[in-house]
Amino acid sequence: MKDAKIYREAGIRIHGLRDQYGLTREEMSELVGITSKCIYEIETGRKGFSAGVLLKIATAFQVDCDYIMTGRRLGLMCNIKS
């Protein structure tokens, strides 16, 4: 399954970011607003996650959502006028 591989690799990157910041799963759960069990399941690729959870994780670690999902760091900023 292609989706399973994407979530497994994203979970590895999320775990790496959490380690880089020196956070426990409990501390990360408070930042992101999901349970530590859910973080464990995401990090191990056992569970996918919503776009909202992805955005919360990316914001907490100050990275692009694209980095979490693909490993690429884009660093692009867009000014969109509404």
Phi, psi and omega per residue, in radians:
M1 nan 2.200 -3.135
K2 -1.177 -0.741 3.140
D3 -1.068 -0.703 3.141
A4 -1.065 -0.713 3.125
K5 -1.142 -0.729 3.122
I6 -1.056 -0.825 -3.134
Y7 -1.169 -0.640 3.107
R8 -1.094 -0.794 3.139
E9 -1.205 -0.651 3.077
A10 -1.106 -0.702 3.113
G11 -1.076 -0.664 3.085
I12 -1.104 -0.736 3.125
R13 -1.177 -0.701 3.114
I14 -1.102 -0.758 3.095
H15 -1.055 -0.739 3.115
G16 -1.086 -0.712 3.109
L17 -1.142 -0.741 3.128
R18 -1.071 -0.755 3.093
D19 -1.111 -0.747 3.139
Q20 -1.020 -0.660 3.131
Y21 -1.491 -0.089 3.103
G22 1.215 0.580 -3.100
L23 -1.766 2.535 2.955
T24 -1.412 2.932 3.069
R25 -1.100 -0.617 3.136
E26 -1.132 -0.759 3.122
E27 -1.135 -0.716 3.120
M28 -1.152 -0.652 -3.136
S29 -1.071 -0.630 3.097
E30 -1.177 -0.688 3.122
L31 -1.164 -0.723 -2.994
V32 -1.618 -0.447 3.121
G33 1.491 0.494 3.018
I34 -2.272 2.883 -3.068
T35 -1.265 2.746 3.089
S36 -1.148 -0.544 3.063
K37 -1.101 -0.743 3.110
C38 -1.093 -0.715 3.100
I39 -1.086 -0.756 3.089
Y40 -1.009 -0.802 -3.123
E41 -1.139 -0.640 3.085
I42 -1.180 -0.831 -3.102
E43 -1.095 -0.530 -3.118
T44 -1.645 0.036 3.107
G45 1.328 0.221 -3.133
R46 -1.424 -0.275 -3.076
K47 -2.495 2.450 3.017
G48 -1.441 -3.030 -3.141
F49 -2.642 2.763 -3.109
S50 -1.402 2.921 3.066
A51 -1.079 -0.610 3.119
G52 -1.125 -0.749 3.102
V53 -1.166 -0.723 3.089
L54 -0.992 -0.811 -3.138
L55 -1.107 -0.710 3.117
K56 -1.114 -0.726 3.122
I57 -1.146 -0.808 -3.139
A58 -1.064 -0.731 3.134
T59 -1.145 -0.748 -3.134
A60 -1.056 -0.641 -3.095
F61 -1.782 0.108 3.082
Q62 0.944 0.846 3.060
V63 -2.265 2.854 3.055
D64 -1.280 2.594 3.029
C65 -1.016 -0.618 -3.139
D66 -1.054 -0.646 3.110
Y67 -1.079 -0.793 -3.116
I68 -1.090 -0.739 -3.057
M69 -1.399 -0.581 -3.018
T70 -2.134 -0.319 -3.077
G71 1.552 -0.063 3.123
R72 -1.582 2.429 3.069
R73 -1.827 1.903 -3.082
L74 -1.483 -0.792 -3.137
G75 1.110 0.430 -3.133
L76 -1.622 2.441 3.063
M77 -2.116 2.423 -3.137
C78 -2.148 2.421 3.001
N79 -1.792 1.885 -3.140
I80 -1.875 2.133 3.135
K81 -1.683 2.314 3.136
S82 -1.793 nan nan
